[in-house]
Structure formats: structure tokens, C-alpha cells
Amino acid sequence: MASQAQLDMLKKIKSDNGFIAALDQSGGSTPKALRLYGVEETEYTNDDEMFTQVHLMRTRIVTSPAFNGKRVLGAILFENTLDREIGSKSSAHFLWQEKNVVPFLKVDKGLQDEADGVQLMKPIADLDSLLAKANAQDVFGTKMRSVVKLGNKAGIDAIVAQQFEVGKQILAAGLMPIIEPEVDINSPEKAQAEALLKAAILAQLDALDADQTVMLKLTLPEETNFYSELVEHPKVLKVVALSGGYNRQEANRRLSQNTGMIASFSRALTEGVNAKQSDDEFNATLDEAIEGIYQASVS
């Protein structure tokens, strides 16, 4: 049975205006994220020091006065962040109890090599224990990413089938899965891939049980409102958009044209914030970013 916190989080995601912050860079993407933030690789010597630096970055973001539940609906965390504290509380509890921001957890373990124009997720061997850890910290949902490179039907069907198979395991644990089959923004067959992807997702949604709903995280499409059938589907709680390498201005422009989709940006959110900024500079830069993404999400 859902806890009161989960029911309150569900209501917030379903009904409130805002967007989801993606603060879940992990493993290979962390050095780049830190470099963009102004922390060079010479400033840490091993993985633990690297993750400490990125936790300091995330802590500075979520403790900023600009970051709160009035504009930010949720935040996606990496497992290493879930295992650490912010303000003497677990990161997930701090988000919800202090900021009224719904916590999500990234659960995938990276990508397999490309085959049939896609990169499937690597097996998630410890998923059950990870979901138990998430539940123990009042996490609302999860996120898992795979990547579509080409408009290959066999590959896209496989990627969507894998996402929904794992999604059902997450639903069975009482958590809300964010299903993320990202279409590479540089794909030479992006529009074709999006058409195949939408068809595959619709087929999987229609096969869900009556009491099962999911969230979708999708690349901003080439055709405006192309995903409206997914936005309006009764088995979809929310469709969120990834920035996928578009800069914030372009990501916001595309998002504002797609009714019903909201942002779940990572690089586009942190664009311009820097470790060397004063608190006033940092908070003003973050506030401007959050306001722009918020407006694009509600337009």
C-alpha cells in the first residue's frame, strides 16, 4: 500500500506545474559535468574524491534558495548521491522534507555496445536491492536510459521491450518508472526513429494492466507535438523531455512548442553555474536557468 508521502508525491507530479531536475550524472559523465562546473580533473585523484566533488556541486544546487518545489517538481539522483547526506539528512529526505521536491533514482548501469542501431541497457543485477534501498528512503520513482541511434525497427522494438520489462519490475516494487529511450539528437534518421519509437511505446502502453502507469522521458521531437498521443495516454503519468545535448536556449525553444511535455534537463539546467562563483552569483545564475526552464515547461 502506498505511503502518505508517496500519495503526496504522486499528486504533486500529476497536478503541479514545474519540471524535473536531472542531477544524475554518473561514472563516465561525471568528469565532464565537473569540468563544465569549473572543477578540473587535477582537483581530485580517485573516484571517491570525484564523487565528493560532484556531491558538493549537487548540494550547492539543491540548497540554493532558487531550487524549491514551487518550480522544481522532482530531482533525479545517482545512487552515490542517494547514499550521501545533505544538511544532515539523506539526500532524498532532504529533497522532499526540506524542499518539497520529489526524489527519483537513476537505476541503470550504463549501455551495451550498439547493435541494430540502438544501445540497450546493461543488465541491472542488483535491481531488487536498489529498489529496496530507494523505498527505504521514500524515493518516488526511478529512471533508466537507453539510446536510439538509427531508425531501425528491430532495434527500437527491442529497446522499448527492455525498458517496459524492467519498468514492470519497478512497478511491482511500488515505485514509478521513468522510461527513457533517448533518441540521439545527431541521428541522421531522427524523425524516422521517433515514428518507430512512438509506435513501439504505444503498443507497450496498451498492454499494461489497468492499474499500471509509467512516466516517459523522451528527446524533444523533430515534429512539434509529435508525442501528444503519449502525453494524453491514460497509462502515462507525465512525459518529460531530455535536453540531449541541445543548449538551454534551444532546448527551451523546442520544449515550449510541445504542449504537455515538461523538462527533465541535466546539462541545460547547470549551464553557466560555476564552482568559483560567489553565492550571490551562483544563486542568480541558477535562478535564471530554473525560471527559463520552468516557463518553457508551462507554456
Secondary structure, DSSP 4 states (H G I P E B T S, - for coil): ---HHHHHHHHHHHHS--EEEEE---GGGHHHHHHHTT--GGG--SHHHHHHHHHHHHHHHHTSTT-STTTEEEEEE-HHHHTSEETTEEHHHIIIIIH--EEEEE----BPPPBTTEEPBPP-TTHHHHHHHHHHTT--EEEEEEEE-S--HHHHHHHHHHHHHHHHHHHHTT-EEEEEEEEPTT-TTHHHHHHHHHHHHHHHHHTS-TT--EEEEEEPPSSTTTTHHHHT-TTEEEEEEE-TT--HHHHHHHHHTSTTEEE--SHHHHTT--TTS-HHHHHHHHHHHHHHHHHHHH-
